[in-house]
Amino acid sequence: MMTESEAISKIHSVYPTGKKNGLANMRALMERLGNVQSTLSMVHVAGTNGKGSCCAMIERMLREAGYKTGLYTSPYIEVYNERIRINGVPVSGAQLAALVERVWPAVEDCERAGVHITEFELGTALAFVAFAQEKVDVAIIEVGLGGRLDPTNIITPKVSVITEVGMDHMAYLGNTIEEIALEKAGIMKPGVPVALGPQEKAARGVLLAAAKGMGLTVIDPDAQNVTETDHSVTFDVRLGGSVIRGLTVSLCGAHQAENACAALGAVWALTRRGYDVPLAAIRRAMADVRWPGRLERFGHVILDGAHNDPGVRALCAYCDKWLPREKTVLLTGMMADKETQKMAQRLAPRVRSVVCAQPKLPRAMDAAALAAEFTALGVHACERPDAADALAWARHLAGPDGIVLVAGSLYLIGEIRTLLRKEKEFAHVI
């Protein structure tokens, strides 16, 4: 039997050899696995920001209504297993190893046929097989990148969802909001309703035109009377012919009301297709939903994976309401291919000082170069490439009454979250 560590090594081993080839690789791989994805009832979620939170909300509502759920998201925060969840729980190491054993011969067969499977394609296949084996009632599938050519786009879901579209991954998706929106619209399928989150005017126009061209039903509820605390958001929303008043979501930031609208639109579309999701279950689920690394609090440390400009704008709105500048120290690390200067310009006026770390990835921006960008904006910044060292220094700068805001790459969020979680576990032991 394969061990968990051997399974993880197998998954990562295809990274150097995998070659993206539209959807052809994914179709070839799943054909060898019996096209098990065709047996699943699924919700497909694309968008630039809010995909993960939206997926978590949809999954939690369906689970609260009594359905067995599968959830596939990326990237993981701490461990690979997080990407594949059954009823909200990541697959175990033994389950992951068994899945890799099941799928690996198909990967090798593809290789012999000249089809070089990528790591994301392999991960997607693992999720499809897991959900089929577990006989989930509904699987919520998050797009990895874009939509039209994403490996997940071989599916035909019960409903498609597109959260906020913004400027990110321009090298792959296009240099305008319209081009990027068109790539996201690529997940739309004939006869499948589409739930939209609130959009910029240009992106909304592209998405609506694409849906109209295919004759699709569009559900785009709008949050009204939004109020927030530092740990939740409450709003009203019209769904179909009725209004849900005073719905509370246990995720921080007013932008989560927008993500919730997309999630609610998806669930409403499912109810039109025979699923039973009572309002009481919706209220309980939304008040209890959790999603790591999104304005997540560990005492005086707050983690937020804002790694592109739209995400940073949402984070800044939260900072303006709940995080006093004079008490806030930013700990950040970013990927070099992101709009780092624009993000630094937004964050710099909202924090007292900055500590720059460097995630352990080749694409990571040099910590010293990132610190120089903040220094040029008039805020005190220093480099501490190592995550543990950076966290310790940021805490020192913040002092006992200050706040450490960790924002940027999700890879950095994962490193810091592991440190904080171990601290918490140690505190419980002693």
Secondary structure, 3 states (H helix, E strand, C coil): CCCHHHHHHHHHHCCCCCCCCCCHHHHHHHHHCCCHHHHCCEEEEECCCCHHHHHHHHHHHHHHCCCCEEEECCCCCCCHHHHEEECCEECCHHHHHHHHHHHHHHHHHHHHCCCCCCHHHHHHHHHHHHHHHCCCCEEEEECCCCCCCCHHHHCCCCEEEECCCCCCCHHHHCCCHHHHHHHHHCCCCCCCCEEECCCCHHHHHHHHHHHHHCCCCEECCCEEEEEECCCCEEEEEEECCEEEEEEEECCCCCHHHHHHHHHHHHHHHHHHCCCCCCHHHHHHHHCCCCCCCEEEEECCEEEECCCCHHHHHHHHHHHHHHCCHHHEEEEEECECCCCHHHHHHHHHHHCCEEEECCCCCCCECCHHHHHHHHHHCCCEEEECCCHHHHHHHHHHHHCCCCEEEEEECHHHHHHHHHHHHHHHHHHHHC
